[in-house]
Amino acid sequence: MPKRVLVLGGGVGGVVAAKRIAERTRGRADVEITLVSDTDYYLLPPLLVNIALGDISPQQAMLPLSRFAYRNVKTVKAAVKKVDPDNRTVETEQGKFQYDYLIASLGTDFDFKSYNLGVGNHNYTLDGALKFKEALANFHGGSVVVYTPEPVYRCGVYPFEIVGQLDAIFRKRGIRDKTEITLIHPFQRPIQPLGPEAVKITEETFAAKNIKYIGGVTQPGPVDEKAKIVTAGSEKVKYDLLVVVPPSRLPKPFEGTPLTAQFPNGVWTAINVFTGRSVKYDDVYLPGEHSMPAIGLPTAGVPVHFTAMASANMVAGEILGEPVDPAQINAMTCAMDYGEFGMMFNCDIKLDLANNKAAWMGSCYSVLKSPLGKLIKDLFYKTWLATTI
């Protein structure tokens, strides 16, 4: 009977894992790979901001999952409802699926209900990016506030990038002199986890661009839609255009399952830092954003990509009976677009197997600060998208 490999999620982790296993098991009739996604396309999340800013169309940020057909990967469009690892079953809107190996990468749920964030603009979904684009087109000056109430959210550098990008857009439109930009964030200093060099460059950039930073906010308040005010600790900041960064939460299909555990920063799926394998089930791998906070990595595409590769190599190696080298992440390059220029930082990552953690904070150093950095970042994402499937 063929080995059934079930991959959940059509984002970075799911697509990378499905492709890798298909490559490793090419030509094998005894392996069945099924990818379940709630959309029939793959959308590269970092490009949502480019859609919101009007740089690209949605079609330029996505690929049809049907392309997997030539790799003999079956794709099913269905939302995942529940994962049952004890019975090796996944319940979806299109029925139940059973598996011999499960690789689940379902991202995180975005919490717009807390702090009344639903009244703000964002680019965390395609619909949100398109509405944000419209709001920018109708903005002609005033107070812009970027509100990040909690420290765990998708793409840690995003709030620090978007304020620089908005500054550049407003300058081009000739309205920067009548626009104030404020970033509210829980980090005491901007982009603090990347280390002192990144902090220094970012603070200098904010000063040059006249971007106000309110950091160290540990008691964020709800957005007052009627008064158009954000409460940041003891400060009340008025806005005309509000951009929100929603906290990440555990995806609902994992809620109440033995795949999760309580960590200091929330409830997340629990995995081995080196392989992405569930700490409780040998046939389950969870290389998604929903596992990254548990092992000390950011909820971003690069660590998910490498963890998905490690998980896929483990599964393929076991199926083929070959020696397994997960080749997990040991460095992470962070590319940032600050408007007129781009920056690139490299962060060394050490996997602490004894404590099941990845250590990287404060280890980052700059590789580039130049207008060329914007071009490199754009090329990186275009190449990533083009070679994903």
Buried (B, 14 or more C-beta within 10 A) or exposed (E): EEBBBBBBBBBBBBBBBBBBBBEBBEEBEEBBBBBBBBBEBBBBBBBBBBBBBEBBEBEEBBBEBEBBEEBBBEBBBBBBEBBBBEEBBBBBEEEEBEBBBBBBBBBBBBBBEBBBBBBBBBBBBBEBBBBBBEBBEEBEBBBBBBBBBBBBBBBBBBBBBBBBBBBBBBBEBEBBEEBBBBBBBBBEBBBBBBBEEBBBBBBEBBEEBEBBBBBEBEEBBBBBEEEBBBBBEEEEBBBBBBBBBBBBBBBEBBBEBBBBEEEEEBBBBBBBBBBBBBBBBEBBBBBBBBBBBBBBBBBBBBBBBBBBBBBBBBBBBBBEEEEBEBEBBEEBEBBBBBBBBBBBBBBEBEBEEEEBBBBBBEBBEBBBBEEEBBEBBBEBBBEBBEEBB
